[in-house]
Amino acid sequence: MAKKTPLFDEHKALGATIVEFGGWDMPVQYSAVIEEHTATREHAGLFDTSHMGELFVSGGDSRAFLQSLLTNDIGGLSPGCAVYAVLTNEKGGCVDDLWVYMLDDNKYMLCVNASRTDADFEWIAARAGGDVAVENRSGEYGMVALQGPAAIAVFDEIASAPAPRRFCFNRQDVAGVETLVSRTGYTGEDGVELYCPAAETPALWRALLEAGTPRGLKPTGLGARDTLRLEACYSLYGHEINEDTTPVEAGIGFAVAREKNFPGCEFIYRQMDEGTDRKIAAFELTSRGVPRENYGVAHCGEEVGVVTSGCFSPTLRKGIGLAMLNSNYAVPGTDVEIIIRGRAYAARIVKRPFIKFRGEK
């Protein structure tokens, strides 16, 4: 049976279409995907992200321990800062991609993908030693994301302090709810992600809706979340990212720091220096059609890859997607074909992203 987020009743009251996603009952849309997508690009969108997992790592050896597991460098983090990183296996594959929050000296929170929460916890806990404690406290928290050009103005109306700088976080009272406020997101727009006690999530959600509706804010479901992240070319676990794909191949090599030892680092560094046989590339259809996951990609009739994510872009008004391709064809400007129900549709490899980040740098 799927789990229900703390906001399940709020979604039902708003008439949302509910689907199971990552083991959770989640809203796929409230009105229409294009309407919610456009509202986020032009005004603001409010997302339920309570399905994400929260793992805590603490103790005197916690910094060194996480340094030994994660691709990115957390050595320079200070309390109030966050960094994106990847948890890798010994072959260099991605166990998960996640955010690391340094809460205090020797205390960290990891925000992990919903479908990977239990696997991540087991992976990390099995490797912990010395003065390291690992806790899965996902059930204690709710989480909402406020994204879009008007997001910070909406937030300011009900917050007790200014929003933090990008990739930073603070703790404050937001509409009477004790909240960890993170200047991060998954849409290509500016905004904040808000962590709070699970039982208080509905009060926070309603306060944000009340403050944001006059500014054009709309509650936004998984459908628009996917089209927004695709326009920004953000890779998603289970699509571009998995245990058989390295960060370099998955298009998240920027989250790999040099001169570090972590599982699979030798293979990953070799790929960074010598290149890969395959990698994620962005494409746009130059003919009518909508690409979807697992559609084939061809060049002059020869199969050269597979679509990992695809959609009709509400902003660009055309079909776009990400594909895992033979690296020889993952070059911007290369003409390819997307095989949709047995028919070839003309497409072109383009530079990532389709939509550049438009918030605070």
N, C-alpha and C positions, 0 to 999 in steps of 0.2 A: 504493500500500500504506500502511495506517495505521501511524503511529509507535507504539511501545510505551513506556510510562512506565518509570522505574526500578523501579516496584513491580509490574510486570506479573506476574512469577512469584509474588509474594505474593498477588495477587488470585486467580490460578489455584489456588493451594494452599488458599485459603479457600473455593473453590467458587463464586466470583462469576460472575454472568452478564455477559459482556463485549460491549460494543457500540462501534461507531466513533462518535466525537464530536469534531467540530472537527479531524478528521484524525488522531485518536489512538484507540487501543484503550483503552477506559475501563470500569470496573465500573458497571453500572447498578443492581445490587443484589447483596447477599451472601445475605440470607435473604428478607426481604420489605420492600417500601417502607414500609408503615405501621409495622412493627416498628422499622426503623432510624430513621424520623422520630420516633417516640415516644421512643426511647432518647435521641436528641439533645435533645428538649424536656425530658425528665425527668432525664437523667443526662449522657451525653456521646456524641458521635459523632466518628469519625475518618475523614477524607476524603483521598483522593489528589487533589491539585490541581497535580500536576507538569506538567500540560499547559499551564498558564499561561506566558506569555512574560516574559522579563526583558531589558529594554533598558537600557543604561547611557549616560548623557550626562554628559560631563565637560569641563573646560577653563575658562579664565578668564571666558569669555562665556556659560557654560552657564546661569546663573540668568536672565540677561536673555533668552537664547534661549528657554528654556522659558516664561518669562512671556509671550512674544510668541505662543506656540502654544496654550497651555492656558487653559481658561475660569476656573479657580480661581486665587487669588492664592498664589503660592509665595514671594513676597518676604519674608514673615515666618517662613518655615520655618527651623528650626535643626537641626543634625545630631541624629538620633534621633527626628525627627518625620515624619509622613506626612500626606498630604492626598489626597482623592478629587477627580478633575478629568476634564474631557472634552477630547478632541482634536477640533477642528471643521474643516470645510471652509469655503470662501468663501461658501457659501449658508447657513451656520449648521448644516448637518447634522453628525451625529456620526460621525467617522471611527472613534472608539473611546472607551470610558470606561475609566479606569485609576486606579491608585494611584501617587503620586509619593513616593518615599522619599529624604530628604536624608541621604546617607551621610556626607558631609564637606563642607567648603568646596569649592565648584565640582565636586561629584560627586553624581550622582543615579541612582537606579534606578527604572525604570518597570515596574510589573507590569501586563501587558496581557492581553487575552483571547486564548486559544489560536488561534482561527480568524483573528485579526487581526494576529498577531505580525509576519509578513512585510510585510503592507501598512503597518502602523504604522512599522516600521523604515524602509521605503522613503520614506514620507511625511516622517518626521522628518529622515532623512539628506539628502534632496533639498533641504531648506530650511536646513540647517546652514551656517554661515559663520563667519569669524573664528576665534577660539580655542575651537572646539567639536569634540569627538569623539563619535561615536555608534557604539555597539557592540551587536550582538545576541548575547548570551551565554546564551540560553535553554537550549542543550544542556548547559551546565555545571551546571545546578541541578535539584534535586528540590524538591518542596514538599508539605507536608501541612497540613491544617487540623484543629485540635482544638477542638470547639465543644460548648457545653452547660453547665448549671448546675454540673457537677462538673469541667469542663475545667481550671480553674486549679488545683484540688486535685490532679488527675492530673499536670499539668505540674510542679507543685512537687516531686513525688516524685522526679523524675529530672533536674531542672534545677539548674544551679550558681548561679543568681541568681533573684530574683523576676521575675515577668512584668512587662513595662512597663505604663504607664498606657494607656488607650484612645487609639488613633490615634498611638501612639508605638512605638518598637522599640528593641531592644538586641541586642548580640552576646554569645553565651555558649555554654558547653559544655552540651549536653543529651544525656545518656546517652552521653557520650564523643564526640559529634558536634559539630563547630563549626557553629553555627546562628545565623541572623538570626531573631529572635523578634519578631513584629509582633502587637500587640493589635487585630486587625481580624477580620472574618469576614463571612459571607454567609448567616446563618441566622436572625438576630434574637436569638441567644443570645450570651453572653459567650464568650470563647475566644481562641485565638492561631492565627496562621498561621506556619509554620516553614519557612524556606528553608535548604537545606543542599547540599553537593556531591552531585551526582547519584548517584555510586557509594555514598554512605553513607546514602542515603534508606531502604533496606530495614532497616538497623540501627536507625535512628530510629523507623521505623514499628513494628517488633517491640517496642521498649522501651516505646512508648506503649501498645500493646495489652496488654502484660504488666502495666503499672502501672494501666491503666484498667479492665480487665475486672472486677476485684473491685468496682469502683464502678459497674458497669452500662454501661460503654462498649461500643459496637458499631462495627465497621467499617461505613461508610455510603457508598452509591453515589450515582450521578447522579440516580436517581429521587427519593430522599428530599431530596437537595440542592435539587431543583426545587420540591418541595412546601414545604420549609422557607422558601426565599427568597420564594415566592409569598405565604405567610402573613405574611411581613414586608414584602411589597410592594416588593421590590427588583427594579428593572428589569434585563433581561438583553439583551445585544447579540444582534441577530438576531431578537428578539421585539419588545420595546418600543423598542429603540434601533437605529438604522441611519443610513446616510448621507443619507437623505431626511427624517429626523426631527430636529428641533432638541432641545436639552436641555430646553427649556420644555415642548414637546409630549410628550417622553418621560417626564416626571415627575421629572427630575433637575436642575431649575432651581436647586436649592440649591447645586449645584456651580459656579454661575456668579457670579463676583465682579463688582461694579460698578467703573466707572472703569478699565477695562482695554481694551487693544487686542489682539485676537486674531482669527483668520479668522472672518468672519461675525458679528462682535460687534454691528454696527449693527442687523442684522435681529433678532438674539436680544434685544437691549435693547428694541427696539420691541415685541416680543411680551410682554416682561416688563411694559411700561408700558401697552400697549393691549389685551392679551389675544390669544388664538389662536383660529383657527377650529376646531381639534381638539386634543384632549389625552388623555392616559392617565387612566383612572379605574378604581377598584376596584368589583367587584360581587359579590354573593352570590346564589345561587339561592334562591328562596323556595318552590320546588317540587323534586321529586326529579329528579336528572340530573347529569351531569358535563360541564362545558364544556371545550372543547379549542380550540387555536389555529386561527384562520381561520373559526370559527363566526361567523355574522352576529349583529348586535345590532339589535333593532328597538324602536320606541316606537309603540304603537297601530297596528302593522302596517307602519310606515314604517321602512326601514333607516336607522340612524343611526350605525353603526360596525361594528367587527370585533373579535373576541376575539384578543388577542395572546398570552396565556398563560392556561391554565385547568387545574384539577385538582379532585379530591375532597380536601378538607382533613381530614387525620387528626385534627387538634386540634379543629376546629369541627364536624366530622362533617356537612359540607355541601359542595356545589359552590361554588367561588370562582374568581375570575380577575381579570385586568386586560384592559382593552379600550381601543382607540383610538376615541374618540367625538367626534361633533359637540359642541362645547363647551357648547351649550345644554342637552344632556342629561347632561353629566358632573357633575351636581350631586348630592351625597348626598341620599338620600330619593326620587330619581326612580325610578319603576317602568319597567322595560324588559323585553324578552323576548330570550332567547338561542335562536337557531334551531339545534336539534340534529337532524340528519338529517330536515330538512324540517318539524319540529314546533316550535312556540313553547313555551318553558319560562319561567315567571314568574321575574323576578329584580329586584334593587333595587341602585342605586348606593349605595355606603357610603363612609364616611370611611376613608382610609388611615392606618395599616396595619391588617390584621386582628389581628396579634399585635405588641404593642409590645416594643421591645428591653428585655431583662430583666437586662442585665449592668451592669458598672461604667459610670457616666456620664462 
